[in-house]
Amino acid sequence: MIIHHEPVLLNEVLSFVTSHEHSRIFDGTLGLGGYSEAILKNFPESFVFGIDRDNQAINFSRERLKDYGNRFYAHHENFGNIDKIENINSFDVYMFDLGVSNMQITIPERGFSFQNDGYLDMRMNPDENSMTAAEVLRVTDEKTLAKIFWEYGEERYSRLIASAIKKSKSPITTTAELVNLIRDTLPAPVQRKMGTHPARRIFQALRIYVNNETGELEKLLKALKICAKKNSLIIFVSYHSLEDRLVKKNFREWQNENLGKILTKHPLIPSDEEIKSNYKSRSGKLRAFCINSD
Ligand SMILES: C[S@@+](CC[C@H](N)C(=O)[O-])C[C@H]1O[C@@H](n2cnc3c(N)ncnc32)[C@H](O)[C@@H]1O
């Protein structure tokens, strides 16, 4: 299976990095190493330290970037625990590209995809003791499920789908079973008007919930404020309004506390050209912040 992830807003990330000191770079969401590789290639003096909570991403990137020798180091960790990383206050740039990688989506056994059948897992790191998506559907009551679908997926039919899941005669354990249930539940004219796969929002909501993605982002922002190096550059690319709002709110608070300066009055978004060549980039938003030097 060929796995490829097209890095989103890469030129914009690189131009921020170019204009800043960039000897030591922290990649907090290594994924398939797209950002890291571009940095290693473009800035031959730089060292990149990458983390990911997904061990498959770590192994993939280690192999992909092995030719860079000791200029690159990969470490399996959740960015919510960033303050536990040794010398975390030694980097010039901290960058985070939130969400899922194409590898997670493409491998059916990971259970993230509404297009490939597999066990409904969705855990980025099975060792973190979180429930699989199938377990969440089995043990969570109808009202809470509807809330998850609405909050994390903005799914207008959240209650209808939650009710259908709870009424299902047998537990939903695979991605195909969940897709079929959604297709059978939503009225046909609604599905036709959606302009996207009818299961997309529910899959996104479950993934965010299973991996406590907003909780980890909150932990990261709290820790980063304290442990980022003086005069460092912080870059976030997010794909969900909840995440973007969190980043925006924290950057504003940091600026009000004179911790540094917001570099993006408005978030940068992909050009029409980028969206045309990589449709998955369409919801990307980049925000950057520079910590004060004193
Ligand atoms: C959009 S991908 C990053 C792609 C990468 N920039 C590239 O160009 O290949 C997001 C990655 O972040 C990782 N991730 C998500 N939440 C994380 C967390 N809390 N801690 C560490 N990694 C996380 C995912 O496992 C995934 O590999």
The ligand as an ORCA input file, in Angstrom:
! r2SCAN-3c Opt
* xyz 0 1
  C      -2.083     16.252      9.975
  S      -0.996     15.018     10.607
  C       0.580     15.769     10.506
  C       1.158     15.658      9.134
  C       2.574     16.186      9.027
  N       2.651     17.617      9.217
  C       3.137     15.835      7.658
  O       3.395     16.759      6.865
  O       3.348     14.656      7.374
  C      -1.327     15.066     12.305
  C      -0.504     14.125     13.143
  O      -0.632     14.579     14.484
  C      -0.643     13.472     15.333
  N      -1.288     13.878     16.581
  C      -2.578     14.187     16.797
  N      -2.782     14.492     18.078
  C      -1.577     14.393     18.698
  C      -1.140     14.583     20.036
  N      -2.000     14.907     20.997
  N       0.162     14.404     20.310
  C       1.047     14.065     19.337
  N       0.683     13.831     18.059
  C      -0.614     14.006     17.741
  C      -1.424     12.424     14.567
  O      -1.124     11.135     15.045
  C      -0.949     12.663     13.139
  O       0.121     11.824     12.822
*
